[in-house]
Amino acid sequence: MKRWTYWAVAAVIVVLAGAGLWKQQAARQAQQKAVAAAALERAQAPLELVATDVVSVRGQRIALDVPVSGSLRAVDSAMLKARVAGELQGLVLREGDTVRAGDIVARIDPTESQARLRQAQQQADAARAQVDINLRQFNNNKALVEQGFISPTALVTSQASLESAQSNHQAALAAADVARKSLQDTVIRSPISGVVSQRLAQPGERVAVDARVIEVVDLSRMELEALLSPADSVRAQVGQTATLTVEGLSAPVKATVARISPSAQAANRSVPAYLRVQTVAAGSALRQGLFVQGLLHTGSADALVVPLNAVRTDKPAPYVQAIRQGQIVHVPVRTGARSQWGDDTVVAVEGLERDQQVLAGHVGLLREGTAVTVVAPAAPAAPQPAR
């Protein structure tokens, strides 16, 4: 009897434990189904966007500005070099000193050049004396031939000697001119008025021919060499204006296209354009070599624009996240000119329609097909009447 009771109690315990486990498993499955249903409901629910998350494609007349950059350089500059070899003397100018056209900058020791000039002059004098001797000989022979004392052959010989002496005299005079020019070249003069930008030699140094001594730049006329792409170079014309920002200056500087190169550079196919900078407005703050960037104004045109930050570039081709039929669609676009609209930068785009809604740049990347809805901002509460 006791044995049967033991087995009965054990069976009851097993049944109760199994029932508890089944109920626990059923509750867990019910919970999982509820979580999955909630997740599915959230996935199917559209993503709510506020009005500031969406921008509309609008038409606008934008300026066709071309970005330009580069370094300032003086239109007129001169690298003064030694024209003769010798010891450099009298160089006192340093960087920042002002010179005028024709001022003596330095000298080369003229001792050797003076000696060569004296030698050439003495040789010219000797050749002149020989011409006088041959001229008297020719006149004497001419008189003797007329009197019949000598043959005409002697006259021809004396005439040839006279012509040879005259040629030697002319050669000696030319050699004296060369020596005189060499003596003049010992004086180094500035061909332009300006400011010394580099001093490349020191007094007492022996310099060779074509050795660089100083560089002089004229800061009254400055220009910027800007490299334009082939597409931008088509719109650029002489006389167009540009607004430049010079490194170190707070106020913008105006510039004008002075000339455009007729040839593109072989390395990168860029077309150099030279912009003359208005130095009067900038005063004396402009320096050669300062970095400059700005915009060249090439005209204006009507175009469809979106904020620049709305165009995404994380794919091989730029695109925008447009809203079509309540879903996100990635639409490839082709960008064009940029312009300022208040504090924002807008860019011309092709591939979109006017009033098409696109996501602003701060929203971030959304998967294509994501359902979205734009929530209108709540109306402000009406003021309560005063009691």
Beta strands, then each sheet from edge to edge (+ up, - down):
strand 1: 47-50
strand 2: 54-56
strand 3: 58-81
strand 4: 86-89
strand 5: 98-99
strand 6: 104-108
strand 7: 187-189
strand 8: 194-199
strand 9: 206-207
strand 10: 212-228
strand 11: 241-246
strand 12: 253-260
strand 13: 271-277
strand 14: 291-307
strand 15: 319-324
strand 16: 327-332
strand 17: 334-341
strand 18: 344-350
strand 19: 357-359
strand 20: 372-375
sheet 1: 1+ 20+
sheet 2: 2+ 19-
sheet 3: 5+ 8- 10+ 3- 14+ 11- 12+ 13-
sheet 4: 5+ 8- 10+ 3- 14+ 18- 17+
sheet 5: 7+ 6- 4+ 9-
sheet 6: 15+ 16-
end
